[in-house]
Amino acid sequence: MQHIFYAYERRSLLLVFQAMDAAGKDSTIRAVLSGVNPAGCQVYSFKQPSHEELQHDFLWRTTVRQPERGRIGVFNRSYYEEVLIARVHPEILAAQQLPGRPDLEQVWEQRYVSIRDHEKHLARNGTVILKFWLNVSKEEQRRRFLAALAKCRGIALDRLFVHADNSAGLETMPGASPFNAVRIGLLQFGVLPHPRSLLAQVRTEPVFSFHTRVGLVKALPRGTTISYGRTHTLARDSVVAVLCAGYGDGFPRSASNRASVLIHGRSCAVLGRVTMDQTVVDVTGVPGVACGDEAVLVGRQGSAEITLAEFSRWADTIPWETLCSVTKRVPRVYKTSLGV
């Protein structure tokens, strides 16, 4: 059949495989193509976009790898990553340097349209597209894990930590099972997994906070533009403070013109783009701000608080990524009952 397909040379076949990590894409592709002549088949695995790929539109890197007529192409991940992974990792979208200040919801809707039109174009020109979504349910993953444990003969499971759950798994951990531990993630920082979960009723004390200092205070007239790209224009005569932290420290660029910080217990809006080493905030309504004053990016100051979840929403990300994004150049201070 493959020889006939090649000789006909009027159509091509594109197989698209999408799945979560460890769902079996690689093994499925190997099994499906085990009887195919590799000379007439190309398999491409799409991971994080390269510098060259980021210089083009989001469909470019898959378009240049479309199978020729008479051949079979296999995409291990595809352009669907651009409406899946890019939504979870805003730094990918930021790296694509889209013009203007795109509305995110419009970006996704426009990409859906682009993907549909792209696939229609391929079909009109002879490419048959077959798409496969591999989904291994939580229940099936757990069943396979337990089956693997059952084969571990001679191992005393009661002497091991057996776990397959994160913090939220505390709610549903079965009693009669070999599981005797969970992998505590957010909960060890005093952050609850989900506001609507059962654990949301538990009292926790957040232990993570993120601080910087005011490096400069300056009065600026109405109409002054702020930071790179001049994305913010002062609507009034203002007093601004330049903070000694930027995306080089873990205060994300995606929080530009969106986030706030706490100074003297008051909320101060971020003005303009967050730069590598500095961030500008509005302190017009906060009297007495001076160089060296503390600014809280995440945490409490007086009775005011910026939660990790709130900070993450401003950055279009999730608390897990925020905790991983504070860079090495930020000093860590660990406080215990014994002191600092």
Buried (B, 14 or more C-beta within 10 A) or exposed (E): EBEEBBEEEEBBBBBBBBBEEEBBBBEBBEEEBEEEEEEBBBBBEBEEBEEEBBEEEBBBBBEEBBBEBBBBBBBBBBBBBBBBBBBEBBBBBBBBEEEEEEEEEEBBEEBEEBBEEBBEEBEEEEBBBEEEEEEBEEEEEBEEBBEEBEEEEEEEEEEEEBBBBBBBBBEEBEEEEBBEEBEBBBBEBEBBBEEEBEBEEEEBEBEBBBBBEBBEBEEBEEEBEBBEEEBBEBEEEBBBBBBBBBBBBBBBBBBBBBBBBBBBEBBBBBBBBBBEBBBBBBBBEBEEBEEEBEBBBBBBBEEBBBBBBBBBBBBBBBBBBBBEBBEEEBEEEEEEEEEE
